[in-house]
Amino acid sequence: MRRLSPVLLGVTVVACGAMRDAFSAHPDIAASAAGQDLSVEQLAGWVARAPKLEPKRENVAAVAALYVDYMVYGAQLARGVNLRDSALVLATNWPLVSQIKWDKYHEQLTQARTHVIAGQVDSAYAAGDVRLLQHILIQVTASAAPPEVEQKRALAERLLREASAQHGAKFGTLARRYSEDPGSKDHDGYLGAGSRGQFVAPFAVAAWELKPGEISPVVRSPFGFHIIRRPPLEEVRDAYTADLSQVETSRFDSTYVEDLAQRKHVAVKEGAPAIMRQVFSDIEGGRTDGRTLVSYTGGAFRVKDLVRWIMAINPQEIRSLPAASDDQLREFLRAATARDLLLQEVDSAGIALTTEEWERVRSNHDSALHLLDARLGFTPSLWTDSAATPDARLKVAASHVTDYLGRVVTNQASYFPVPAFLADALRERETWSISHAGVGEAAERAKTLRGQPDSTQGGMRRAPGPPPIPVDTGHRRTIQ
C-alpha cells in the first residue's frame, strides 16, 4: 500500500550555550562530556591526519560532536546504567515505533475509503485516465553521436517489428532481454499504473493514443527510444486493480494532508526561508533554536523542529535545499509541518504495539548497542573491576572513545555512530559542551599541521567511497 511519507526525525540536543562561555578560561579544550575533555591538540591532530576530511570548521565540529555522543554513551555504561530499559528503548527507536504506528493508523484511514470494487476497475480502465503500460527502452544519451543514435533507432525499429508480429504476446520477453530501463525490465517492461501527467510528454502523447492491446510506433523521449504497449484489461486485471487502489490511496493521502493543513490554519512565517538558509550553515546552533517558522492552530513548527528533519532525512533528499528558491523552501516547511501534525494524530489515536512489534523494536535496539560496544571495545568485564572507582571507569571509557574515534577519523576503523535518538537521550543525562572557539582553533591548527595556512584555499571535495565522518544517515528513519 502506498503510504504518506511523514519523515521521522532526529536529534534534539540539550542547550550548551551556558557552557560555551566557560571555555574562555580553557582555550585548549574543544569539547567536554561527563567530565572528560577533548583537547584542541588531539582534535587538530586527528583532522590533520585524515586525508579525506578537509580541516574546515564544520567538519571539525562534526568530529567534536561525535566525541560527545560516544563519551556520553561510555559514561552511562561506566556508571552501570541499564541502557536496555523500556523507556529508553522506546525513546531511542521512536522513528521505528512511529513507523509501525503510522502504518496501522494509515490502514484505518484508507481501508474503507479506497476500496476498489470490480465495477470501478472496468470503468477506470475504459475511461483511460489511469493506465498500466509496458514499454521497452533503448537508452540514448544527450551527447550521443548521430551514428550511435541511428544504430539505437534501428534496434528499436527491429524490436517493434518483432513485437508487432507476435501481437504483443512476447512483449515481456523482449523487454527482459533488450530494455534498458532498470526499473521495469525485470517486470516484463511493466510500469506502475499512473496518470498522463506522470510521464514525459512524448511518451504520454503516444501512450494515450493507444487502444487496449495496441503497440505504439518507436517514440523518442529525453531517455531514448520507447516501444509502448497498452495491455488489455483481461491480461492485467489483478495488477491494474492493485495499482488503481494505490493511485486512489495516493489521491486520498494528498487530499487528507491538504485538508489537515487548512483545518489547522498552517501559515509559513515571513522571513522563514532566510532563517532556513542560516540554519543550513549552523546546524548545531539550530538544534535548540525556538524561533517559529510555521504557525498552526495549537502549536508551531520551530527551527529546532526543522533541524530534526535535516538531521534525519537522507542527505540525497535535501542536498538541493540550500540552493532552493524561497517558494521551494516554503513548500518544504508546509510539508514538514503537515507530517508533524499527522504524527500528532497518530499519538492521539492511541495506537499500541503488539508483542511481536515490541520485540522487533527491542531487537533493533539491542543490535545497535551490540555493534556500538564491539566498535568501542566496551565489554562487561571492562566495568566489573570492583577496585575501580567511578572516576577511574570514566577515564577508561574516555580512553576507548578517543582511541576508536581517532582511528575512525583517520580511516583505520569502520564507522558506527551512536543512533541519533539514543545520543539525544543520553546527552540529556550527562553534562557536555562543545567550544566554538576550541573547534575554530582546532581547525586552524589542523590546517597548519597539514601545511594549509590559507583557510580560503580550496573547497571540500567529495572523496570516493564513504566519508570518514558520515552525518549519521544509517540511523535516521523515514516513514514511507
N, C-alpha and C positions, 0 to 999 in steps of 0.2 A: 504494500500500500504506500502510495506517495504521501510524505508527511510534510507538515510545515517544518520550517528549519530554524527554530529559535536556537541561537548559539549559546551554549552554556559556558560561562567564562570563569575566569581565572583567579587572579590573585589580588586580594586587598591586603595591604600590609599596615602595621602599626606605624603611626607617625613618628619620624625620628627627628623632626625639626628641632625639638627641645635639646636634643643631644648634640646637634651639629656645632653649636656654639662652644660646647665643652672641648671640642677638638682644637680650639685655638691655643690651648695650653699643651696640646700633644700633637705637634705638627708632623711627627714621624709615624702616626697611626692612620691607616687608610680605612679600616673597618674594625668593629668590635662586636663580639657576640658571646653571651654567657660569661663575661669577664675575661675572655681570651681575645688577644689583639692580632690583627694582620698588619704588619708594618708596611710602610711605603716602600722600603727597600725590597722586601720579599715580593710584594706585588709587582713592582717595576722589573725585578729580575725575571719573574715568570713571563711577563709580557715580552720582554726583550728577547727571550729565548724561544718565543712562539713565532715561527716564520710565517704562518698563515693568519696571524692576528695583528692588524695594524694597531700601533700604540696610540689610538685616539681615545679621548676621554670617555666616550660612550662604551667602548669595548672594555676599557679598564674598569669602569663602573660595573659592567656586567659580571666581570670576574669577582669583584668585591661582593656583589650581591650573592653570587654562588657560594662564596665563603660563608656568608651569614646563614644561608639556607642549610648548608652541610653542618655548620657548627651548632645551630640550634637543634638540629636532629641529633647530633652526637651528644649534646649536653643533656637532652632528655633521657637518652639511654644511660648516660653516666650517672644520672640521678635515680635510676631504677624505675622510671616512669613506664607504665604499660601503654605502648602505642597501638595496641590492638583492642582497646575498649570500644564499645559500640558507638558511643557518641563521636569519637574521633574517626572511626571507620566511616560513618555517615558524612561527617564534615569533609573528610578527605576525598570521598567518592561522590560528592554532590553532583558532578556532571553525569556520571553513570546512573545514579539514583534518579535524577531528574529525567534522564532519557527514558528510563523504564516507566516512570510515572506518566510522562508525556505520551508515550505510546498508548497506554491504557486510556488516558483521557481523550486523546485524539480518536481512538476507536469508538468511544462512546459518542463523540460529536458527529462522526461521519457515517456510522453504520446504518442508521435509519434514513439519512438524507441522501446518500449517494448510491443506494442500491439500484442496480441496473437490471430491469426486467427484460425478458426476451423481446417483447414488442418494441421497447426503446432501442434495442440493438439494431433491429431491422430498419426502423425508421431513421436512426442516426446514420447507418451505412448508406441508405438510399439518399439522404439529404447531402451527404458527402462533405459536410463541414469538417468532420474529423476523419482522417484517412489513415489506414495502415498500409504501408507501401514496402516494396522490396526494391533494392537497387544494386547495381554493380558500378563501382567507381574505379576508373583508371586515372590515377593522380597525374596532374601536370603542374609543375611549379611555375611561379610567375616569371622566373628567369630562364625557363626552358627555351632552347633554340628552336627555330622553325622546323628543322628536320626531326627533332625529337617530338614536337607537337604532332606532326603529321604521322609519325610512327605510332604514337599513342591513339590518335584518332582512328587509324587503320585497324588497330587491335579492337577498339570499341565497336567499330562497324562490323568486324568479323563476329564478335560475341553477340551482337544484336541479331545478325542473320541466324546464328545457331539457336539463340533463344526463341526467335520467332518461328523457326522451322519446327520447333517442338511445342509451339503454342504455350510456352511458359512452364511446361511440365518439369523441366530440369533446370529452371532458373536458379534455384537454391544451390544446386551442384556447381553451376558456373560461378555463382557468387563466392562460394567457398574456395574455389580454385583460383579465380582471377581477381576478385575485388580487392582493392587496396584501401578500403575503409575498415580500420581495425575494430571499430565499434559494432559493425554489422556483419562482417564477412563470416564469422563463426556461427552466425544465426541465420544462415541461408540468405543473407542480404536484407533481412527484415529490420526496418526502423520502427521505433515505438510510434504508436498512433499519435497523430498531432494535427493541429490546425494549420492552415495555409501560411500564416504569418511566422511559423516556427522554422520555415525553410528559406534558403536563399532564393531570390526572385526567379532566376532561370529555371531552377529545379521545381519551384512551386507552380510556375506557369504551365510547365509540361505535365506535372503530376495531376493538376486539377482539370486537365483536359481529357484524362483517361476515363474510359468506362470500365466497369468490372471485367477483369481478365485481360485487359489490353496492356501492351508494352509500348513505351514511348520510343521515338527516334533517339539517336545519340544527342545528348544535351550537354552543352558546355557551361560550366559554372566556375567560380574562382578556385574550386577544388580540383577541377579536371573534367573528364568526360563521364557522364552518367548514362546508364540504361535503367529506366524506371518501369516497374510493373505494379499494377493495382490488382492484387489477388481478389477473386470473387469471395463473397461472404461465406459460402459453404466450406470453403477451403481454410478459412482463418477465424471461424466464429468464436472459438474459445479465446484465442489470443486477442481478438478485437474486443470481445466483451470485457476481458481483464483490463486492457488498455483504456477502453472507454470509461471504465469505472475509475481508473486513476485520473483521467482527464477531468471527470466530474468532481472527484475529490479535490484536485488542484484548484478548480474553479471555486469550490466551496471554501477552501482554505483562504484563498485570496479575498473573497468577499467577507469572510469572517474577520480577518485581520483588519480590513478597511473599516468594517462596522465597529470593531472594538476601538480603533483609533478615534473614530468620530464620537462614540459614546463617552470616551474618556477625555475628549477635547485636547488631543495631543497637539502641542504647539512648539516648534523649534524657536528658541530664543534668538533675538537679534545678536549678531556677533558670534554665534556658536561656531561657524566654520573657522573663524580666526583663532578661536580658543583651541579648536581641534588641531590646527597646524602647530600651535605652541606645544601641545601635548606630544605630538609625534617626535619632537626634538628633546623632550624631557619626560619620558615615561615614568621614571622613578618618582619625580616630583608630582606627577599627576595622580599617583595612587591614593593620596589622601586629600585630593582637592575636591571640596564640596560645592564648587560653583555649579549652578544649574545650566544644563544645555538644552533640555527639553522639559517643559512642564506638562502635567496632565492632572485631571481631577484626582485628588487624594495623594499626589506624590510628584516626584521629579526624577529625571534621568540626569545624573551629575557627571562631572569629569571623571571621578573615580569609578563610576559605572562603565564609562567608555573605556577606561584603561583595562578593566577586567575583560572587555571584549577584545581589545587589541592584544592582550597577553594570551588570550585563549584561541583566537582564530588562527587557522593555518596561515603562516606568512604569505603563501602564494595567493590567498584570497584578499589580503589587504595591502599587497605591495603597491598598488596604484593609488591608494588613498591619499598619501601626502601630496600627490600632484593633481588630485581631483578638483573639479570646479566646486564653487560654493553650493550650487544646486545638488551636485552629486553627494557632497558631504551632508547636506540637509536630509537627503533621501536615506542615506546610511543611518543617520540618527533616528529618523522616523521608524525605520525597520528595526533597529536595535531596541528602541523603546517599546515597540509593539511586541517583540519577543519577550521582553521583561514582563509586560502585562500578561501575556499568555502564561508565563510560568507562575505568576501570582494566582491566576485562575486555577492552575493545576494544584497548587498548595491549598487553595480554599476548598477544592473539591474533596479533599481528604483521601486521596488515592494512596493505598498502602501496598507495601511489598509483600509478596508471598514468601514462604520459607525458602523455596528454591531460588527466588530472585535475591533474597538476602544473602544466601550462600554464595551466589555469584559475585555480589558486591564484596563480601568478605574475602573471597578468593583473590579478587583483583587487588585488594589492599595488601593482603599477605604477600602476594607475588612481588609487589613494588618494594615492600620492606626487605624481603629476601634479597632482591637484587641490589638494593642500597647497601645492606650490610656486607654483601660479598665484595662490592667495589671498594668500600671504605675499610674493609678488614675488621669490622665490628663482629666479634664472636661473643657468645655468652661468657666464656672464660675470661674475656678481657675485663669484665666488670665484677667478677666474683672474688677478687683478692680482698679478703677480709681486713688485711692490714692497710689497704689503700684508703686514704681519706677522700671525701667528695672532691676536694680541690685537686687531688692527685689524679682522680679519674677524669676530671675535666681536662687536665693537661694531656692525658693520654688521648682523649678524644680529639683535642686540638692537633696533636701530633699526627694522628691518622688523617685528619681533614687536610692539613697543609701538605702532607705527602701526596695524597690522592689528587687534590686539586692542582698541585704543581705538575704532576705527571699528565693530567688531562690537558691543561693549557699548552703544554709542550708536546702534545701528541704522543705521549708514551703510555697512555692508558685510555680505555674506552670510556665514553662519557655516559653517565646515567644521572639525571637530575633528581632532586627531591621533588616529588609530584607537587604541582602548583598549590593545590588546596591543603596538602599536608604542610608545606612550607608556611603557608598563611597561618594555619592554626598554631604551629609551633613558634612562630615569631611572636604571637600574642602571649606566649608563656615565658619568654625569655627577654632579657634586656639586650638590645642590639642597636647599632647605629652604623651609618656609612658617612665618612667625611668627604664632602665635596672638595675641600681643599686638599685632603690627602690623596684623593683619586686624581686630581689635577696634577699634583706633584709627582705621583707615580707615573702618569702618562709622560710628563716631561722627562723624567729620569730614564724611562724605558727608551724614549727617542734618542737620548744621549748615549745610552749603552749600545744602541743599535747603530750609532753614527748617523742619526737623522735629527740634527738640532733644529732644522727648519720645519715647524709644525704645519706650514702651509704646503709642504711638498707632497704631491701625490694624494690620491684618494684611496678609500678602502676598495680593494678588488676581490671579487669572489673567487676563491681558490677551488680547484677541482675537489670533489668529494665533500663529506660533511664538514661544516665549520668546527673549529676546535671548541667554541663556546656557543652551542645552539641556543635558541631562545625558547627552550622548553616546549617544543612543538609536540613531542611524543606523549605528553601527559596533560594535554588540554583536549577537552572533548567538545564535539559538536553534535547537536541533535539534528538528524536528517530525516 
